[in-house]
Amino acid sequence: MQTEGFTSGFHSHFEALKKERHITNFYAPPEARTGERIRLPEDESHHLARVLRLGEGDVVRVVDGCGMLYVGRVAAIGRDAVVVIEDAIADAGEPAYSLTIAMGLLKSRNRFEVFLEKAVELGVECVVPILTAHSEESRINRRRVDSIVLAATKQCGRSRLMKVEEPRSFESVVSTQGDVFVCHEAVSPTDTLLRRLLDRKPTECVVVVGPEGGFSENEVLQCGQSGAEVVSLGVRRLRAETAAIAVASLASAVLGP
């Protein structure tokens, strides 16, 4: 198999790289690539040369955030380091399914950020912060969110940046077409998200998790009117970020790696 004109030797490179304890993924957007050369952004170049002290000839991996992972060697260091591509693979580290998690905005920024990091690691494609009756926040720090997503993407070996939308209304999310599951503690603990995923094996779905305080009665009624299915995550009451991480873990276990 060939990808964009490169050989399929990625897996042999990957096995070799796994033996290196300090190999780090770097990020460069698609426009940074010219032919077989990638020019790293200034901050990535600084990290390569000044923090990790890598030099010419060292093997590195570069992700473009749009689905490509490149294996190459450092050809030049400086303000803009240059990597010469030896192999490439599409959608490295990406799951075969598409999971969107919509979560009520949390009062604690730290708890929301922990969830974002784990969502990237667990293969979530998109996170939608939602405004609900019990939400105590209405905005996200875009710069901080983008920084967390990028760092987690490089750390875990994904090749696509997880999307994080601007906050949306609860009604607009549960009205989405397709499989939409709303996690709610008042539902019978036997009517679980796990059962629905096992029964249907959807290739894409939206799972909605509430903020502190859960969903209001009116919001639960909206689910029935829109066609969204209300499900349980089990017998224990979970904090919002724990519930969202559990959802991502369930999807990874049932729908694929």
N, C-alpha and C positions, 0 to 999 in steps of 0.2 A: 504493500500500500504506500502511496506517496501523498504528501500533503504540501501543496504549493511548491512543487518542484523539489522538495527535499526527500531524502530517503526515509525509510521506516525504522531507522536505527535508534529511535528515541528510547525504546525499551531497554536496549543494552546500555545506553547512556544513563537511563534512570536507575538501573541496577547498580551501575558504578557510582552514581551520585549518592545513593542511599548509604554507601560505605563511608562517605565523607560527612563528618559530624557537623561541620560548620558551613555547609553550602546554604546560601540564602537566595531566595527568589527576589528579583528586582522587577520594577514596573516601568514600562515605557509605552505611551499610547501608540496606536497603529501608525500615526503620521511620523513617528520617530524612526520608522524603518525605511531604508532606501536599499532596494535590492537585497543583498545578503548581509547588510550591516544595520545595526541598531545603535542610535545615539541616545544614551541615557539622559534623562533630565538632570539638572544641576544637583538637586538634593540627593538623587539616587547615586550620582557619580561621586558625590562627597562621601556618602555612606560606604560605597565600594572601596574608595582609595584611602580615606582618612580614618574610618571607623573599623572596617574589616581588614584594611591593609592588603587588599588583593592587588595583583599586578598583572602585567601582560602575560598571556598564556594560561591564566587560571580559567577553569570551567565555571560558568554561571548559567542560571536559568532566568529568563525574562518573560513576564506575562504582559499582555497588552490590554487586559481588562475587557476585551471583546471576544474572547474565545480561543486565542492562540497562546501557546507556551513554546518558547524557543530555548534550545540548548546551544550554547556557543562558548567562544573563548574571548577573553578580553584582549583587544587589539591595541587599545590606546587608553591611557588614563589622563585625567586632568579635569578641567571644569565640566567638560562633556565627555564622559568615557564612551568608548566605542566597543561594541561586541560584534564579532563576526559569527553569523549563524551557521551551525553545523547540522542541526536537525530541528524539526518542528512537529507539533501535534495539535490538532484542533480539539477544543472542548476538554482539555486535560482537567481532571478533577471535578468535572461537572456531572450531575446526576442525569438519568434518562427521563425524569419526571419534572414537572414544574409546580413548585409549591409557593403560594403567596400566603404570608401570615399577616393578618390585620390585627393590631393590638391597640387597645385604648392607651392614650398617652398617660405616662406615669408622672407622679409628682417628683419622684427621685430620678434625676438625670443619670446617676451612676447605675441604677438598676436597669434602665432602658439601654444604656450603653453596653452593659454586660450581655444583655439579650442580643443586641446587634452583632457583637463579636461571635457569639455561639451560633447565631443563625447563619453567618457566613461559613463557619466551620462545618455545619451540618447540611449545607447544600441548598439553603433557601434561595429562591430566585428573586423574590421581591418582598419587602416589608412595607406595609401601609399603616402609618399611625392614624388612629381614628378618634374622632371627637364623639364622646358619649355623654349621657346624662350625668355620669359620675366622674368624668375626666376633670382633672385639676390643672392641666396644662393645655395650651392650644398651639404651641410652636415647637419646632425642633431647631437645634443649632446645626445648620447645614454644613458648615466648615468642619465642625467636630465629628459629625456623622460620617462625612466623606473620608475623613482621616482614619477613623476606626475601621471602616469597611475596607479601605485600601490595605492597611496594615494586616488585617486578618486574612485578606485574600492572598497576600504574599506569603504569610506564615503557613497557611494550610495547603497551599499548592493548587488553588483554583485558578482558572484562566479567565473567568468572567467576573466583573464587579457586580455584587448584589445591588439591585435597585432599591432605593429608599424613597418613597414618594412623599410629597408634602401632605400634611394632615387632611383627611377627608371625613365627610359625615358618615355616621354609622349606616344610615339608610342607603347611601350610594354604594357602600361596600356589599351589604347583604342583598342588594338588587342585581349583583353581577350575574351574568349568565353562566351556566355550568354547575359544577359541584361546589356548593358553599356550605360549610359546616360551622356552626356557632357553638362554642363550648360554654356550657352553663351548668352551674352546680345543682340547680333544682331538678335537673333531669334524672331519671332513674339511672343508677350507676351501672346497670346492665346494658343500657343503650349507649354504647361507647363509640368514640371516634375510631378506635382500633377495629371494631367490628365492621364499621362502614368501609374503612380502607381495605380490609381483607376481602370483603364481599365484592367490591367494585374495582379495585386496583386502578384508580383513575390516573391518567397520564398528566392531568393538571387539575388543581383544585385550590380553593381559597379556604383557609381556616381562620376563624375570628375568635380572639381572646379578649376578655374584658379588662378594664383597668382595676385599681383598688375599688372594692365595692361591687364589682360585677356589673351586670346589665339591669336596667330598670324593667318593670313589667311591660311598659309600653314598647320597649325595644325588643323584648321577647315576642310580643304580638306582631311586630313588624317582620320578624323572621318568617312567621307562618304566612303572612300576606305576600311576601316576596318570593317564597319558595325555598328559602334557606332552611337547612335542617339543624335542629338544636340537638346537641349530643353531649355526652358526659366524658370526663377524663378519669373517672374512677371515684372511689369512695372518700378520698381525702381532698380537703380544700387546699388548693395550690395558690401561691402568690402568682401575680400576673406573669412575671418574667419566667418563673419556673414552668408555668403552664405552656407558655409559648415555646420554651426549649423542649419540653416534653413532646409537643406537637411535631417539631422538627425531627426529633429522634424517632418518633413513631413512623413518620413518613419515610425516613431513611431506611428503617428496618423492614418496612412492608413493601415499599415501592421500588427500592433499589438503593445502591450505595451512594 
